[in-house]
Amino acid sequence: TVLGADKLLLAIIRCVRELLNHGEPVTFYSPALSFFLQEKTTAGRKNPREMLQQFVRMDDNDILINLKYWEHHPNPVLKDLCRRFLNRDFFRTTFLEKKPTRAKMTAWKKKTAEILREAGLPDDDFSVSCYLHLDVSESEAYTYQSEGIWILQNDRVAIEFSKASDNKHIEALTQPVVRYYLVHPKSLKP
């Protein structure tokens, strides 16, 4: 759910930026959010002090008030994405066994375009990219390089936990787990 909500919010921001890039009007009800989206702010282009001041002024309410207004925007994709977020109608997240092939991604994009068409939404490449996201999750259960657990042995020598155990399961926890996942409309069955 968190991954679906995250990708949905990112899609909304991408959609707003796309509209702004094409000269379409988007009203902002938060000066802080406007600062970051309308001004195309990056760390190298603005005064860092001003960026920090704007950033600390922004909270969840700045995002939510804009989403509530953008839910009535004339752009159907922005309107739908905001409605989905506000109504907690998030996309589904499906973890994949391996990275999908280009042919599989093309098939999923085609199916997503059909889903959008059936819903009366635009089915162009940009719109599809707002509803279909491939990403990768990387995690380690235990990283001894930065947060080692030290065990004092009988001879008063401290040894790192993963090295102190003969158990191969402990060593396996230090290996990163990389999993691809697809965030997609619920009616798409990957």
Number of C-alpha atoms within 10 A of each C-alpha: 13 11 18 22 19 14 23 25 20 13 22 21 16 17 20 22 17 13 15 15 12 9 9 12 12 18 13 19 17 17 14 19 19 18 16 14 16 16 11 13 14 11 9 7 10 12 11 12 9 10 18 11 11 16 14 9 13 14 12 7 10 17 16 16 13 18 23 16 15 23 20 14 17 11 17 15 25 24 18 17 24 26 18 17 21 14 9 12 17 24 26 20 20 17 16 14 10 10 15 14 9 9 9 12 17 12 13 19 21 15 18 22 22 17 19 19 13 11 10 11 17 17 20 11 11 13 19 23 18 21 21 22 20 18 13 13 12 9 14 13 12 18 15 17 9 7 9 13 14 15 16 12 10 7 6 8 9 13 15 15 15 22 14 15 13 9 10 10 10 16 16 14 16 16 13 14 12 13 15 16 20 23 24 27 20 14 11 16 10 14
